[in-house]
């Protein structure tokens, strides 16, 4: 395939990513129902109707946004678990990857928390399935590190740590990322250690 023939596909993919990013910022700031399609178009320099070349509507845009991030998180976790030399290294890498996401994508965290109920049922089921699979990657690693700890406790601890890490829409502005990153890592590690102690 020549560079020229590949360019339209690549440009379309880049434009879709640009639209999703702009929509995430707007939905986080004003809510899904508070953002008309025209405002999303204006944020990326096109007319509102032109967005329908990329998405069938706002519902489809929101669905793809949350499906995409859920899929990327799960794929990242699978890569970490399958390439790390051991469970301790896997856990550190899982924490590092999730912290990077939390610091770089606070708008997506806000949109997920507030707007998942606006995603059509079929896509919402897919998003929740991807999220469950993501959690289980963490539980598998933690179970290797703490084999005597019940899986239910490890799963609950994982969800609690996600709550801590996903607080960045509220907490990250207090410190620069270079200081927030190690703080979140230390706190998450401490929370997991406490969860498996004296179970």
Steps between C-alpha positions, in 0.01 A plus 500: 500500500640839405527793736249693292240224517548460876464869580118535478448212742761635739357851478149369567628307804680809630191713448284250691751505787497881496120504515492250787753703699310826449169335587647353820610846614160650421300217657715519813447875529132527408350152502391282209160664464648848533716473188333531159667331204574844354724584796702182452544588134607853586761364742671315215438759229218335305125545476280291726345306208851416373550289813243255365763387250687356800224414752131429456417726795592602853401161641740327262773748582462446876489122453819493296672733745437271798547176306833626370643595838374180662655293223831684519526455876427129474747449212767690692447277804523183290827621349640581845405164649633299206831685467605573860751261659290441811191608695678773698619663178155450348335683788739794478443521124121478540512782753726711278276452196180582686658805664609626158143459376357670809734798471468542123128426452304651790220606264441138399477399866239769560302404191498133596386574855220731392388381160526120478123484551453693174677230298261261319449171683697274263807724501469556875514122550816485286662780700424331831631168367831660398524663840440169678773339292732788590431450870568128470848567358578685823340231716707231326822686577400571859403135550851395392648738753255412777370146431332464838289814459143434377432610143195699612719707732759557227225607260352742753846641570561549128177696459589712803843578355339601172289743699815648649684526168195628312468793738723704268216717360485645853850450640756527223494879475656534844839364392693477172488158333864426584408516870148363473616184324719365784245612759224299334729200459601505867143541621366224275775262608428577865127442450559161338743400774243591764230306317688171508632539854319301769233379263 
